[in-house]
Amino acid sequence: MDKALLRKTAMQSVALMIAVVVLSYSMNNYHTIVMAASSFISSGSEPTKAVVQGKVSAKAAGGGNLLAAGLMEHLREEPADIPITDVASLKLHINEAVLDQLGDNFLAIRKPKGGQLSMELTDLYIKHSIRLDFSGVSDPELTSSMVYRVRGDKLFKDDPLYTEVISYEEQDDTGGKEQVITRDYGEDLSHGITIATKQEPDSKQYSVQLLLELDTVYAYTVFEDSAYYYISLKKPSEAYDKILVIDPGHGGKDAGAVARNNKDYEKDINLGIALELKKLLDQQNIKVYYTRTGNDTVFLRPRSNLANAVDCDYFISIHCNSNSVSYPNGTEVLFHDARVKGVSNRDLADLFSEELSKAIPLKKKGSIEKNPEDIFIMGQAKVPMVLLEVGYLSNSGDLDYLLDQENQKAVAQGIYNGILRAYEELPAAGQEEN
């Protein structure tokens, strides 16, 4: 055979082998980096969860396919020789297409080692926290130095630093002043990092739990590459068009009003109505935060703090009434006469009073103006807010009605109709009427 032909054939074979190796390497990087990127902005009750496990679908925050966006052009190898000392050096480690979607505020968490690593994110928004549960970890060495927080052009790592500040706050129950020592974390997004590790039974693998207390409530989008999980932090108002806070009053150690039989509690009726309302709201494109979805003790301040933090359109607190005598009965809608974010609380209260009276047969007592200093969460709320008293537990007729689950569904339907009417008829949040 001609030597030149043999030489040409050999060179073609070598070129083909190199092409196969490069393609194989590129496809492997593509699956571990690009295919793992996924958004998890969840709606629903507290806590909400998202799972990143194995190779998840390549979806962008808007639902588009990242493959179509040409991420292959932006892949880079991990620049391990570049130390992370500031935001600019951190960004050199991040895939450009992911970086475009992270925004100004985000977390970058170095992945623990593990061939079968998965992560579940739980949004504990009533506590301004998120919990990350890692499973399939082979090396449990996860420390606060692996948790980077970016706010604009500022980078934070390791345990959050703080200074103590002394102030005086009004007490929830007595209205008196008490000394409160708070911690000022400056511009750090995190106000606390707790890490717990345990070895799985009969296994060499570990599970690791990372609890991050944040400065406020955020809407989250999760991305990942071969080395990091990235969590973008956006204001809820930037992620959702409509936002509600539903507050089933009392709960846990706080029973609320107690019926004369000493065995029926307001906290249970409030929660029952809220859970029926949740079934209805789950059908709508509305982001709903619930101050509780179980028999949990939630103090007053965190309830109003949640409503203010997410800057909700409407803050609706569900309660039952009571009296020292048995004859008062019927529904009342309490409000503070103010206009907030362009919405009249009086108009909001009248609307809910009307819808409740259409949905249930209990006596309509109408809208009742209250001094915000007399009702703590009402005084603290910086958003449109009403407090619904759906009936009197001290009245046997109201009590019997409210204990029936079908009737709780009817109450929930009335509240739901009021919510829909509010969105249809009242000024958009933050806009004044013409």
Buried (B, 14 or more C-beta within 10 A) or exposed (E): EEEEEEEEEEEEEEEEEEEEEEEEEEEEBBEBBBBBBBBBBBBBBBBBEBBBBEEBEBBBBEEEEBBEBEBBEBBEEEEEEEEBEEBEEBBEBBBEBBBEBBBEBBBBBBBBBBEEBBBBBBBBBBBBBBBBBBBBBEEBEBEBEBBBBBBEEBBBBEBBEBEEEEEEEBEEEEEEEEEEEEEEBEEBBBBBBEBEBEEEEEEEBBBBBBBBBBBBBBBBBBBBBBBBBBBBBBBBBEBBEBBBBBBBBBBEEBEBBBBEEEEBBBBBBBBBBBBBBBEBBEEBEBBBBBBBBEBBEBEBBBBBBBBBBBBBBBBBBBBBBBEEEBEBBBBBBBBBEBBBBBBBBBBBBBBBBBBBBEBBEBBBBBBEEBEBEEBBBBBBBBBBBBBBBBBBBBBBBBBEBBBEEEBBBBBBBBBBBBBBBBBEEBBBBEEEEE
